[in-house]
Amino acid sequence: MKSILSIAVLIAFATTAFAQTDTTTTAAPTSAPPAATSGEVKRAQFCSGVAEREPIDELTTLAAPIETVAFFTELIGMAGRTVTHKWSLDGNAMGEVPISVGADRWRCYSIKTLGPAMVGTWTVTVVDDAGATLAEKTLTYTAE
């Protein structure tokens, strides 16, 4: 009888200890991680270049023989995430540039070299790591 009572006490103790451990490990964190949809694109624009991390101009049209164009993006509140610049010409995918965001305010850009046969409407779509569109801009590239 004494051994049955000892076993019951041990089971009760083990159950209590497990419950305490379970409660401790499932407690809510003191600060929740940012939601996947947090963050924003503060600026997004085509430009002819970037100097000191700022676009030197803003373009909506570009004419050949100029062949290099940049797409500048300023991101806010997206540290640790990845955004992608998706380049397309007249609706046809022409390239993707993934960018790892390193701080809460992050200025970045991608560059495309255009050729004479690449006239038309260029679009860059900025998407987040979940595939959501954050911004989209167009540029018209014309022949000489």
ROSE-4610 file (N, C-alpha, C; in Angstrom, 1 decimal, always signed):
// ROSE-4610
residu = [M/M/M/K/K/K/S/S/S/I/I/I/L/L/L/S/S/S/I/I/I/A/A/A/V/V/V/L/L/L/I/I/I/A/A/A/F/F/F/A/A/A/T/T/T/T/T/T/A/A/A/F/F/F/A/A/A/Q/Q/Q/T/T/T/D/D/D/T/T/T/T/T/T/T/T/T/T/T/T/A/A/A/A/A/A/P/P/P/T/T/T/S/S/S/A/A/A/P/P/P/P/P/P/A/A/A/A/A/A/T/T/T/S/S/S/G/G/G/E/E/E/V/V/V/K/K/K/R/R/R/A/A/A/Q/Q/Q/F/F/F/C/C/C/S/S/S/G/G/G/V/V/V/A/A/A/E/E/E/R/R/R/E/E/E/P/P/P/I/I/I/D/D/D/E/E/E/L/L/L/T/T/T/T/T/T/L/L/L/A/A/A/A/A/A/P/P/P/I/I/I/E/E/E/T/T/T/V/V/V/A/A/A/F/F/F/F/F/F/T/T/T/E/E/E/L/L/L/I/I/I/G/G/G/M/M/M/A/A/A/G/G/G/R/R/R/T/T/T/V/V/V/T/T/T/H/H/H/K/K/K/W/W/W/S/S/S/L/L/L/D/D/D/G/G/G/N/N/N/A/A/A/M/M/M/G/G/G/E/E/E/V/V/V/P/P/P/I/I/I/S/S/S/V/V/V/G/G/G/A/A/A/D/D/D/R/R/R/W/W/W/R/R/R/C/C/C/Y/Y/Y/S/S/S/I/I/I/K/K/K/T/T/T/L/L/L/G/G/G/P/P/P/A/A/A/M/M/M/V/V/V/G/G/G/T/T/T/W/W/W/T/T/T/V/V/V/T/T/T/V/V/V/V/V/V/D/D/D/D/D/D/A/A/A/G/G/G/A/A/A/T/T/T/L/L/L/A/A/A/E/E/E/K/K/K/T/T/T/L/L/L/T/T/T/Y/Y/Y/T/T/T/A/A/A/E/E/E]
num = [1/1/1/2/2/2/3/3/3/4/4/4/5/5/5/6/6/6/7/7/7/8/8/8/9/9/9/10/10/10/11/11/11/12/12/12/13/13/13/14/14/14/15/15/15/16/16/16/17/17/17/18/18/18/19/19/19/20/20/20/21/21/21/22/22/22/23/23/23/24/24/24/25/25/25/26/26/26/27/27/27/28/28/28/29/29/29/30/30/30/31/31/31/32/32/32/33/33/33/34/34/34/35/35/35/36/36/36/37/37/37/38/38/38/39/39/39/40/40/40/41/41/41/42/42/42/43/43/43/44/44/44/45/45/45/46/46/46/47/47/47/48/48/48/49/49/49/50/50/50/51/51/51/52/52/52/53/53/53/54/54/54/55/55/55/56/56/56/57/57/57/58/58/58/59/59/59/60/60/60/61/61/61/62/62/62/63/63/63/64/64/64/65/65/65/66/66/66/67/67/67/68/68/68/69/69/69/70/70/70/71/71/71/72/72/72/73/73/73/74/74/74/75/75/75/76/76/76/77/77/77/78/78/78/79/79/79/80/80/80/81/81/81/82/82/82/83/83/83/84/84/84/85/85/85/86/86/86/87/87/87/88/88/88/89/89/89/90/90/90/91/91/91/92/92/92/93/93/93/94/94/94/95/95/95/96/96/96/97/97/97/98/98/98/99/99/99/100/100/100/101/101/101/102/102/102/103/103/103/104/104/104/105/105/105/106/106/106/107/107/107/108/108/108/109/109/109/110/110/110/111/111/111/112/112/112/113/113/113/114/114/114/115/115/115/116/116/116/117/117/117/118/118/118/119/119/119/120/120/120/121/121/121/122/122/122/123/123/123/124/124/124/125/125/125/126/126/126/127/127/127/128/128/128/129/129/129/130/130/130/131/131/131/132/132/132/133/133/133/134/134/134/135/135/135/136/136/136/137/137/137/138/138/138/139/139/139/140/140/140/141/141/141/142/142/142/143/143/143/144/144/144]
x = [+0.8/+0.0/+0.9/+2.0/+2.9/+3.5/+3.8/+4.4/+3.4/+2.1/+1.1/+1.0/+1.0/+0.9/+2.1/+3.3/+4.5/+4.4/+3.9/+3.8/+2.8/+1.7/+0.7/+1.3/+2.1/+2.8/+3.7/+4.5/+5.5/+4.8/+3.7/+2.9/+2.4/+1.8/+1.3/+2.4/+3.6/+4.7/+5.2/+5.3/+5.8/+4.8/+3.5/+2.5/+2.6/+2.8/+2.9/+4.2/+5.3/+6.5/+6.4/+5.8/+5.6/+4.7/+3.6/+2.7/+3.4/+4.3/+5.0/+6.0/+6.7/+7.6/+6.9/+5.8/+5.0/+4.5/+4.1/+3.6/+4.8/+5.9/+7.1/+7.5/+7.5/+8.0/+7.0/+5.8/+4.8/+4.4/+5.0/+4.7/+5.0/+4.1/+4.3/+5.6/+6.3/+7.5/+7.2/+8.2/+8.0/+7.8/+8.3/+8.1/+7.9/+6.8/+6.4/+7.2/+7.6/+8.4/+7.5/+8.1/+7.2/+6.4/+5.2/+4.4/+5.0/+4.7/+5.2/+4.8/+3.7/+3.2/+3.7/+4.5/+5.0/+6.1/+6.3/+7.3/+6.6/+7.4/+6.8/+7.9/+7.5/+8.4/+8.2/+9.1/+9.0/+9.2/+10.2/+10.4/+10.8/+10.3/+10.7/+10.7/+11.8/+11.9/+13.0/+12.8/+13.8/+14.7/+16.0/+17.0/+18.1/+18.9/+20.1/+21.3/+21.2/+22.3/+22.0/+22.9/+22.8/+24.2/+24.1/+25.3/+25.1/+26.0/+25.9/+24.6/+24.2/+23.0/+21.7/+21.7/+20.5/+20.5/+19.2/+19.1/+19.5/+20.1/+20.6/+19.5/+18.4/+17.3/+16.1/+15.1/+13.9/+13.5/+13.4/+13.1/+11.7/+11.0/+9.8/+9.9/+10.9/+11.2/+12.7/+13.2/+14.6/+14.8/+15.7/+15.8/+17.2/+17.3/+18.6/+19.3/+20.6/+21.6/+21.9/+21.3/+21.5/+21.0/+21.9/+21.5/+21.4/+21.9/+21.9/+20.8/+20.0/+19.0/+19.0/+18.8/+18.8/+17.3/+17.0/+15.8/+16.1/+15.8/+16.1/+14.9/+15.2/+14.1/+14.6/+13.7/+14.0/+12.9/+13.4/+12.5/+12.6/+11.4/+11.3/+10.7/+11.4/+10.8/+10.8/+11.8/+11.9/+13.2/+13.9/+15.2/+15.1/+16.0/+16.1/+15.2/+14.5/+13.7/+14.3/+13.7/+14.2/+13.1/+13.5/+12.6/+13.3/+12.5/+13.0/+12.5/+13.4/+13.1/+12.8/+11.6/+11.2/+11.1/+12.1/+12.1/+11.3/+10.5/+9.8/+9.7/+9.6/+9.5/+8.2/+7.3/+6.0/+5.3/+5.4/+4.8/+5.5/+6.7/+7.6/+8.7/+8.8/+9.8/+11.2/+12.0/+13.4/+14.5/+14.1/+15.1/+14.6/+15.2/+14.8/+16.1/+16.1/+17.2/+16.7/+17.1/+16.8/+17.7/+17.1/+17.9/+17.6/+18.7/+18.6/+18.6/+17.5/+17.4/+18.2/+19.1/+20.0/+19.7/+18.8/+18.4/+17.0/+16.5/+15.1/+14.9/+15.9/+15.9/+16.9/+16.5/+17.5/+17.3/+18.3/+18.3/+19.0/+18.4/+19.1/+18.6/+19.4/+19.0/+19.5/+18.9/+19.3/+19.5/+20.3/+20.7/+20.4/+19.9/+19.6/+20.3/+21.0/+21.5/+20.6/+20.1/+19.1/+19.8/+19.4/+19.9/+18.9/+19.3/+18.5/+17.2/+17.2/+16.0/+15.1/+15.4/+14.7/+13.8/+13.3/+12.4/+11.0/+10.3/+9.0/+8.8/+7.8/+7.5/+8.2/+9.1/+9.8/+9.0/+8.9/+8.2/+9.1/+9.2/+9.9/+8.8/+8.6/+7.7/+8.5/+8.3/+9.0/+8.1/+8.6/+7.8/+8.5/+7.8/+8.4/+8.6/+9.2/+9.5/+8.3/+7.1/+5.9/+5.2/+5.9/+5.3/+4.3/+4.1/+3.2/+3.8/+3.1/+3.6/+3.6/+4.8/+5.0/+4.9/+5.4/+5.5/+5.7/+5.3/+5.5/+5.6/+6.6/+6.8/+7.1/+6.8/+7.1/+8.0/+8.7/+9.6/+9.4/+9.3/+9.2/+10.6/+11.1/+12.4/+12.1/+12.6/+12.4/+13.7/+13.5/+14.6/+15.2/+16.4/+17.1/+16.2]
y = [-1.2/+0.0/+1.3/+1.2/+2.3/+2.6/+1.5/+1.7/+2.3/+2.0/+2.6/+4.1/+4.4/+5.8/+6.6/+6.0/+6.7/+6.9/+5.9/+6.0/+7.1/+7.2/+8.3/+9.6/+9.8/+11.1/+11.4/+10.4/+10.7/+11.1/+10.4/+10.8/+12.2/+12.6/+13.9/+14.9/+14.7/+15.6/+15.7/+14.6/+14.6/+15.4/+15.3/+16.0/+17.5/+17.9/+19.3/+19.9/+19.2/+19.7/+19.8/+18.9/+19.0/+20.2/+20.4/+21.5/+22.8/+22.9/+24.1/+24.4/+23.3/+23.5/+23.9/+23.2/+23.5/+25.0/+25.5/+26.9/+27.8/+27.5/+28.4/+28.4/+27.3/+27.3/+27.9/+28.0/+28.5/+29.9/+30.5/+31.9/+32.8/+33.9/+34.8/+35.5/+35.8/+36.6/+38.0/+38.7/+40.0/+41.0/+40.8/+41.6/+40.7/+41.0/+40.2/+40.6/+39.6/+39.9/+40.7/+41.5/+42.3/+41.4/+41.8/+41.0/+41.0/+40.0/+39.8/+41.0/+41.6/+42.7/+44.1/+44.2/+45.4/+46.0/+47.3/+47.9/+48.6/+49.4/+50.1/+50.6/+50.9/+51.5/+53.0/+53.8/+55.2/+55.9/+55.4/+56.0/+54.9/+55.0/+54.1/+54.8/+54.8/+55.6/+55.1/+55.3/+55.1/+56.3/+56.1/+57.2/+56.9/+57.9/+57.6/+57.1/+57.3/+56.8/+57.2/+56.7/+56.9/+57.4/+58.5/+59.1/+59.3/+58.9/+58.9/+58.4/+57.3/+56.5/+57.3/+58.2/+59.0/+59.0/+58.9/+59.0/+60.4/+60.5/+61.8/+62.5/+61.8/+62.4/+61.4/+61.7/+60.8/+60.8/+59.6/+59.4/+58.7/+59.2/+58.5/+58.1/+58.7/+58.3/+58.3/+57.6/+57.5/+57.2/+57.8/+57.6/+57.1/+56.1/+55.6/+56.8/+56.8/+55.8/+55.5/+56.3/+56.0/+54.6/+53.8/+52.4/+51.9/+52.7/+52.3/+53.0/+52.3/+52.8/+52.1/+52.9/+52.3/+52.4/+51.5/+51.6/+51.7/+52.8/+53.1/+52.9/+52.3/+52.1/+52.4/+53.1/+53.4/+52.6/+51.7/+50.9/+51.3/+51.2/+51.6/+50.4/+50.0/+49.0/+47.6/+47.2/+45.9/+45.2/+45.6/+45.0/+43.4/+42.7/+41.3/+40.6/+41.3/+40.7/+40.8/+40.3/+40.3/+40.9/+41.9/+42.4/+42.1/+42.1/+41.8/+42.8/+43.3/+44.2/+43.3/+43.2/+42.4/+43.3/+43.2/+44.0/+43.3/+44.1/+43.5/+44.5/+44.0/+44.9/+44.5/+45.4/+45.2/+43.9/+43.7/+42.6/+41.3/+41.3/+40.1/+40.2/+39.2/+39.2/+39.2/+40.2/+40.4/+40.2/+40.0/+39.7/+40.1/+39.5/+39.7/+39.9/+40.9/+41.2/+41.2/+40.1/+40.0/+40.9/+41.6/+42.5/+42.2/+41.9/+41.6/+43.0/+43.2/+44.5/+44.4/+45.3/+45.3/+46.2/+47.1/+48.0/+48.5/+49.2/+49.7/+50.7/+51.5/+52.4/+51.9/+51.5/+50.8/+51.4/+52.0/+52.5/+51.6/+51.2/+50.2/+50.5/+49.9/+50.0/+48.8/+48.7/+47.7/+48.4/+47.9/+48.5/+47.6/+48.2/+47.4/+48.1/+47.3/+47.8/+47.5/+48.5/+48.3/+48.4/+47.6/+47.6/+48.2/+48.5/+49.1/+48.3/+47.0/+46.2/+46.2/+46.9/+46.8/+48.1/+48.7/+49.8/+49.3/+50.2/+49.8/+50.3/+49.8/+50.2/+49.2/+49.7/+49.0/+49.2/+48.1/+48.1/+47.4/+48.1/+47.4/+47.3/+46.0/+45.7/+45.3/+46.0/+45.7/+44.7/+43.5/+42.5/+42.1/+41.8/+41.4/+39.9/+39.3/+37.9/+37.0/+37.6/+36.8/+36.9/+37.7/+37.8/+38.9/+39.7/+40.9/+42.0/+42.7/+43.9/+45.1/+45.7/+46.9/+48.2/+48.1/+49.3/+48.9/+49.8/+49.5/+50.8/+50.9/+52.1/+51.7/+52.6/+52.3/+53.4/+53.0/+53.9/+53.6/+54.6/+54.4/+54.6/+53.5/+53.6/+53.7/+54.7/+55.0/+54.9/+54.6/+54.6/+56.0/+56.0/+57.3/+58.3]
z = [+0.0/+0.0/+0.0/+0.8/+0.8/-0.5/-1.3/-2.6/-3.6/-3.5/-4.4/-4.1/-2.8/-2.5/-3.0/-2.9/-3.4/-4.9/-5.6/-7.1/-7.4/-6.7/-6.9/-6.7/-5.6/-5.3/-6.4/-6.9/-8.0/-9.3/-9.6/-10.8/-10.7/-9.5/-9.3/-9.4/-8.9/-9.0/-10.4/-11.1/-12.5/-13.4/-13.1/-13.9/-13.6/-12.4/-12.0/-12.6/-12.6/-13.1/-14.6/-15.3/-16.8/-17.1/-16.4/-16.6/-16.4/-15.4/-15.2/-16.4/-16.8/-17.9/-19.2/-19.4/-20.6/-20.6/-19.5/-19.4/-19.6/-19.1/-19.2/-20.7/-21.4/-22.8/-23.8/-23.4/-24.3/-24.0/-23.1/-22.7/-23.9/-24.1/-25.2/-25.1/-26.2/-26.2/-25.8/-25.2/-24.7/-25.9/-27.0/-28.2/-29.4/-30.1/-31.2/-32.4/-33.3/-34.5/-35.4/-36.3/-37.2/-38.1/-38.5/-39.4/-40.7/-41.5/-42.9/-43.8/-43.5/-44.3/-43.9/-42.8/-42.3/-43.3/-43.2/-44.0/-45.2/-45.9/-47.0/-48.0/-49.2/-50.1/-50.0/-49.6/-49.4/-50.8/-51.5/-52.9/-53.8/-55.1/-56.1/-57.4/-58.1/-59.4/-60.3/-61.6/-62.6/-62.5/-62.8/-62.8/-63.7/-64.0/-64.9/-64.1/-62.8/-61.9/-60.5/-59.6/-58.2/-57.7/-56.9/-56.3/-54.8/-54.0/-52.5/-52.0/-52.6/-52.2/-52.5/-53.4/-53.8/-55.4/-55.9/-57.4/-57.8/-59.0/-59.5/-60.3/-60.7/-61.4/-61.3/-62.0/-62.1/-63.6/-64.1/-65.5/-65.7/-66.7/-67.1/-68.6/-69.3/-70.7/-70.8/-71.8/-72.1/-73.5/-74.2/-75.7/-75.9/-76.9/-77.4/-77.9/-77.9/-77.6/-76.2/-75.2/-73.8/-73.5/-72.9/-72.7/-71.3/-70.4/-69.0/-68.2/-67.4/-66.6/-65.2/-64.2/-62.8/-62.3/-61.3/-60.6/-59.1/-58.5/-57.1/-56.2/-55.0/-54.1/-52.7/-51.9/-50.5/-49.7/-48.9/-48.1/-46.6/-45.9/-44.5/-43.8/-42.7/-41.8/-42.4/-43.2/-43.8/-43.5/-42.5/-42.2/-42.0/-42.6/-42.5/-43.6/-44.4/-45.4/-46.8/-47.8/-49.2/-50.0/-50.8/-51.9/-53.2/-54.2/-55.6/-56.6/-57.4/-58.5/-59.7/-60.2/-61.3/-62.5/-63.5/-64.7/-65.8/-66.5/-67.7/-68.8/-70.0/-71.2/-71.9/-72.0/-72.6/-72.1/-70.8/-70.1/-70.1/-70.8/-70.8/-69.8/-68.9/-67.9/-68.5/-68.0/-68.5/-67.5/-66.2/-65.2/-63.8/-62.8/-61.4/-60.6/-59.7/-58.9/-57.4/-56.7/-55.2/-54.4/-53.4/-52.6/-51.1/-50.4/-49.0/-48.2/-47.5/-46.8/-45.4/-45.3/-44.1/-43.0/-43.1/-42.0/-42.2/-41.1/-41.2/-42.3/-42.6/-43.8/-44.7/-45.9/-46.8/-48.2/-48.8/-50.1/-51.0/-52.1/-53.0/-54.4/-55.4/-56.8/-57.6/-58.7/-59.7/-61.0/-61.9/-63.2/-64.3/-65.4/-66.6/-67.8/-68.6/-69.9/-71.0/-71.7/-72.8/-74.1/-75.1/-76.4/-77.4/-78.6/-79.6/-79.9/-79.7/-79.9/-78.7/-77.7/-76.4/-76.1/-77.2/-77.1/-76.6/-75.9/-75.4/-74.0/-73.3/-72.0/-71.0/-70.2/-69.2/-67.9/-67.1/-65.8/-64.8/-63.7/-62.5/-61.4/-61.0/-59.9/-58.7/-57.6/-56.4/-55.6/-55.3/-54.6/-53.3/-52.2/-51.0/-51.0/-49.9/-49.8/-49.8/-49.6/-49.7/-51.1/-52.0/-53.4/-53.5/-52.5/-52.6/-53.3/-54.2/-54.9/-53.9/-53.8/-52.9/-53.7/-55.0/-55.8/-57.2/-58.2/-59.6/-60.3/-61.2/-62.0/-63.4/-64.4/-65.8/-66.4/-67.4/-68.2/-69.7/-70.5/-71.9/-72.5/-73.2/-73.9/-75.4/-76.0/-77.4/-78.3/-79.6/-80.5/-80.7/-81.3/-81.5/-82.3]
